[in-house]
Amino acid sequence: MSSKLNIFFTGATGYIGGTVLTRLLQHPDAASFQITALVRSAETGEKLKTLGVEVIIGSYTDENLGFLTEAASKADVVIAVARLLQANSINSINLAPINAILAGMKVKYEKSGKAPLLIHTSGSAFVMDDARGLHSGQAEISDLDVDKLNAIPVEVIPRNVDIAIIEADKAGYVKAYIIAPGAVFGLPSGPLVDLGIQKTSSALAIFIKPALVRRQGGYIGKGLNKWCAVDVEDTADLYCVIFDTIRSSSNSDAAGHGPEGYYFVGNAELSGLEIGRAISEALVDLGIGISREPMALSQEECEAFYPTPFQRMRLGANGVFKADRGRALGWNPKQGKAEFIASVKLEVEAFIATGGN
């Protein structure tokens, strides 16, 4: 009997992570996986165990991260979806968790002679401009444009994390695949949601929360800036496409890794104005809103709702790209702009019901 594939998973109960974990649990080969997930609480861990998942209690913010190194040293595959940004400090990214994971993967490589696989969740913030909602004139960048991507400076968030991972790949002790989603939308479903342990609030939450206070959707500047968006289930599809490709002995080389391992995730483009209008219309339909048209956020509102300069810049920025690399592997997202707009009312209702969980 062949041994099981050991998977170490972080961010397992998050919005994206829980959806990806659900896919692994429902995978045709699930019986051959041994999944160990990092969770913050024993209570959550006990619920996760009912799904056949082993658990480690801990957090990326713990002072001693030796448990990450130990878990990674036993894993054939690490799927890292947990958030690396430190709370309330968007300009401060904690490298300690990924360094601890990479240290463990190096131990695994030294013992086995085979580079373990890392699927890391980054973000697409490094392609943003500083449009402040005033224009949509940003040129799209493809994830196949390796030279441009790798020329982005380390100071641009979250490149310092990505570069550490890419350097480990270059050193040969890990094969790394960096997933960079746009604005992820949609309501997740599945056993983790049923157990009440998965976060269900999407990227729309940063727009919905202030809109509920104002009773009207808002935007930065003129709302002309554009974001790439993608459905959460389509996002999970890409993780599975990459996962299935890289663990295949006959097809693993088809997926670029390291410097050629960025995978953007997006299937629609929407402006700040369009998002604000969709939220305004949803609020009116729910008997909460005062107008079907959105209104620009004042400077005072921006600073109150989005206290850090980076948050304000992000909401007014263009962040458009071409998700070509995943499509070349067979990723075929289904949900686009119309589905995004349709999801807004459902997400507003869910946000109200859950308090933004």
N, C-alpha and C positions, 0 to 999 in steps of 0.2 A: 504494500500500500504506500502511495506517495505521501510525503509529508504535506501538511497544510501550508498555505501561503499566509505568513504572518503580516498583518496590517496594523500599524499604529496610527490612530486617527485623533487629531486635535480639532476642537471646534465642533464636536459631534452633535451638540444640541442647538447650534446656531441656525440662523435662517438658511444660509446656503449649506452649511455642513450637515445639518439634519436631513436635508433633502438628498444630499449625496450619500449619506449613510443609509438612508432608506433604500436607495437604489442598490447599494451593495448587499443589503439584507435580502433584497428581492432578486438578486442576480442569479442567472441560471447555474452559476458555479458556486453559489454561496456556501454550499456544504464543504467546499474545499478551502474556505477562508477562516482564519482565526483572527478576529478583529478585537483589538484592545483600544478603548477610547478614554481620553482624558476628560474628566468631569470635575466640576467645582465642589459638588456636595455629595455626601453619602446617600441622601434621599434620591437624588437624580440617578446616581449610580445603581441603586437597587432596582429602579424602574427599568433602566437600560439593560440590566442583567436578564430581565424577563424576555428580552429579544435575542438572547444568546451572545451578548457582547460582554467581554471582560472589561473591567474598568480600573482606572487609576485615579485616585482622588488628588487633585492638585490644580494649580493655576499658573499661567505664564507670569503672573506677578509675584509668585512665591520667591522668597529670598534664596532658598536652596533649590536649584533646578536639576539636581542630580537624577531625579526620577525621569526627566525627559531624556537624558543621556542613556540611562539604563534601558528604558523602553525602546528607544531608537536603535540601540545596539542589538536588539533581538528581532528587529523588523526587516522583512524583505521589501516592504513598501511603507513609506510614511506619507500620509495624506494630511497636510497641515492647512487647516481652514480657520483656526482660531485667530482672533484679532491681535495684531502685534502693536498697534498704536497704544501708547499709554493714555489713560483716562485724562481728559481735560487738557491735554497737551499735544495738539496735532503736529507740532514741529519736533516732538521728541519720540523717536521710535526706539523701542527697547530691543536691542540686538541679542540680548542674553538668551532668550528662549530658542531662537533659531541657531545660535552658536552651540547651545547645549544639544540640540537635536543633531546638528552636523557632527559634533564630536562623537555621539553614539553611532551614527552611520559610518563614521570612519573606523570605529572599532569593529563593526559588522563586516566592513570590507576587508580589514586586516585579518580577520578570522576565517572568512569564507573565500577570499580572493575574487569575489564578484561584487560589483558596485550595486548597492541597494538603490531603490527608486524613490525619488521624492517628488510628489505633486504638491506644489506650494501655491497658496492663494495670495496673490499680491493685490494690485488694484490698478486702475488706469489713470490715477492722478498725475502720473509723470508725463502725460501728453497734454495736460491742460495749459491753456493760455491765461491771460489776465484781461479778458474782454469786458468784464464788469457789466455784462448784459447788454452791451452797446452794439455788438456786431456778431455775425456768424461766419466770418471770413477765414476760419482756420482750415488749413490743408489737412486732409485725412492722411494718417500714417498707417501703413499695413504692418501686421506682425511678421510679415516676411521680409521687411526692410531691416535686416539685421544690423547693418552699419549705422543707420540712424538711431535705432533703439539703444545700441550699446555705446553710442556717443553721448547719451543723455548724462549729465553730470551726477555725481554721487550725492550732491546736495539736494537734488530734486526728489521729493518724497514719492514712493518709498524705495528709491534706487539703492540706498545703502544696504537694505536687506537683500534686495535682488542680486546685487553685485556679490555679496558674501556667498550666496548660494551658487551663483555662476562660477565663482572662483573655486568652490569645492568641486564642482563638476569638471572644471578644467584640470584640477589636480587628480582626477580619475577615481576618487573614492565614493562618488555618488553620481547618479544620472538624474538631472533636475529638470522639471517641467513647471514653468511659472504661468499660472492662470491669472489673467487680468480682466476682471469683469467691468462693464460699465454700470449703469444704474439698474439694479436687479429688481424686478417687480413680480407681482403675483402672490397668491395665497398658497402656501405649501400644504400638503396633506400627507397622511400616512401614519404609521404606528407611533412615531415620536410625537406627532401632534396629538394623536388620540390619547397618549399617556400624559399629555400636558407638560412635556419637558422641552419642546422645541420652540425657539423664538419664531414668531410668525410675522413680525413687522419688517417691511421691506425698506428700500431706499426712499420710498415716498414719504416715510415718516418725518423726514426733515422738512418736508413741505406741509404735511398735514397738521403737525402740532401747532405751528404759528397760525395756520389758516383757521383752526378751530377757535383760537383766541380772537382773531380779527373777524371771524365769520365770513371770510372771503379769501380766495386764493391770492397768492402774491408772487412777485418775481423781482429780480435785481435789475436795476437800470431800465432798459427798454424791453427786457425779456427776449432779446434776439439771439442770445447764446444757445448753442445746441449741445445736447448730451446724447451719447449712445445708450440704448437701453436693451435689456434682454430679460426674458421670462425665467423664473427660478427653475422650472422643470427643464427648459432648454439648456440652462446653465449646467444642471446636473448631467444632462446628456453628454456635454463636452467632457466632463470629468470621466464619464464611463467610456467614451470613445478613446480618450488618451490611456486610461487604465487598461482597457482591453488590448490596445495596440502594443503598449510597452511590455506587457507580460507575455506576449506571444513570442515564442522562440523563433518563429519564421518571419515575423513582421515588425519586430521591435525597433529596427533601425528606421522605419518609416516616419517615426515621430522625432522631430528635432528636439534637442535638449541643450542645456547650458546656454551659451551665447545665442544659439538658434532655437531656444526653447520657450520663447514668449508666445502665449496663446491669448489673444484678445477674445472677449465674449460680448457680442453685441449683434442686434438684428433689427434695430430701429433707431431713428434719430428724431428727437423732439426738442423744441425750444423751451426756454423757461416760461415764455408766455403761454404756450400750449399746455404745459403742465399746470400752470396757475389757473388757466381757464377750466380745465377738466376738473380741478378740485373745487372751484367756485360753483360749477354746475352741479357737482355731486352734493355740495352743502345745501344748495337751494332745493334740490330734489328731496333731500332728507329733512327739509323744514328748518334748517339751521342758518343757511346763508342769507346775506342781504343783497347780493347781486350775482348774476350769472357771469359777469365779467370780472376778471381779477384786477387788482390794483398794485402798482409798484410799492415795494417796501420802502419806507422812509429810512434815512440813515439811522435815526434813533431806533426804529424797529429792527433793522439789521443788527445793530450792536446788542440789542436786548435778546433777540432770538438766537443769534449766532455770535457768541462772545469772542471767538478767536478770529484774527485776520484771515487765516487759512480757510476757515469755514465760509466766510463771506466771499472770498475769492473763488472758492470752489463752486458756489451756487451761481455765480455770475460768469463762470468760465465756459469756454468751449472745450469739450472733451470728446472729439470724434475720431474714429479709427476704422480700419477695415479688419474684420476677423477672418482672415484668409487661411491661416495655418490650420486651424481646426477643420474648416470646410474641406481642405485638401485631404484630411484623414477620413472624411465621411460624415462630419458633423452637419446636421441638417435641421437648424432651428425652425420651429413652426409659428411661433407667436411674434407678431410685429407691432407696428404703431397702433393699429386699430384695437388690438387686444390690450395694449397698454392703456389706452383711453378708457376702454370698457372696464378695466380692472380697478380704476380709480375709486368709483363709488363703493365697490365691495371692500376695498382696502380702508376707505374712510370709515365705513361701518365697523369693520373689524378693529380698527384703531380705537374707536370709541368704546367698543365692547370690552377690549382687553387692556385699555390704558396704554397702548403702544408696546405691548410685550413683543 
